[in-house]
Structures are given as C-alpha cells and as structure tokens.
Amino acid sequence: MYKLVIDKSFFNLDSTLSKGLISGLINLNKHGFVFEAEGLVRGEKESLVKLLELEGIKLDENVNSEFEKSFIITTQNTDDISSICVKENSEIDTFEKAVNIILTKLRTSSKHRKTKETDIKIELSLDGKGESKINTGIGFFDHMLVQEKKSETFRRN
C-alpha cells in the first residue's frame, strides 16, 4: 500500500494546478494509494470528503500505517525526495502530471548493500532510457562493463 499527502491548494478547483485531480486520484486509488489532505480546515474537509466519496475515493485522516512508499504533492519547494512540486510555468504544472511522475516512480527500485569487502548500490527504472552510469572505482572494470553494455545493445538490435 502507498500513501499520498496532498497540499490543500490542489482542492481549489478554480486553480489550473488542479487539472486532472479527480481522474488522478481515481487512477492512484486503483494502484492501492491511501490519501491524506494537508492543511484543510474542518468545513473544507467535510465537503471534500463527501465529493471524493461520490467518486469512490476515500480521504483518510491520521494514517499511521506502514507504507511501501509515500509521496507528497505540494506547491512548495522542498528537499524531500518523495515530494513533487507543482508550479505554474514549470515542467510539472498540473496535478495530472504529478500523478504520472508518481506512477513512473512506482516502477523503480534501488538497493544498497555494504559489506566489509564491497559497497554496491543499484538503481533501476523500468521506464528508463537505457542509460547507465558505472563507477567501480577501478578504471579497467568500468571500461569492460561499458563495453559489455554496448555489445548487449548491439545483440538486441
């Protein structure tokens, strides 16, 4: 299960930032997301909960469960890697685009394993461009791994 915290500014339906809000929430709901609205006052929250329930979307309050991944959609710049900032005149300027980024991030994984002898980190994206960065700390190994990647690409074509 995944968690999404949504800044209250996206529930202002007059804002162009809110484009794709309902369809995005429905799509994320199908992927097992739990939603939490941040910064709403009592009256706003009650109206919003009723509206979203009509679409089959549940807005949870004080969700304290463990989640596989958590995301935040906000209009404020943050250093949090799980945060997606939506602003006018930027690459991500609607709620809909933020949802697409989240769904792409669900198809990524990273692992880090450190032992006395090794320190290995791998990041994989199923939606990537096929690019890689190799740094073993030993120039010859880096060269050989890059060559293997090139020959693998050649064999597939």
Secondary structure, DSSP 8 states (H G I E B T S, - for coil): -EEEEEEGGGG-TTSGGGTTHHHHHHHHHHTTEEEEEES--HHHHHHHHHHHHHTT--B-SS--S--SEEEEEESS----TTEEE--TTSS--SHHHHHHHHHHHTTEEEEEEE-SS-EEEEEEETTS-S------S-HHHHHHHHHHHHHHHHHH-
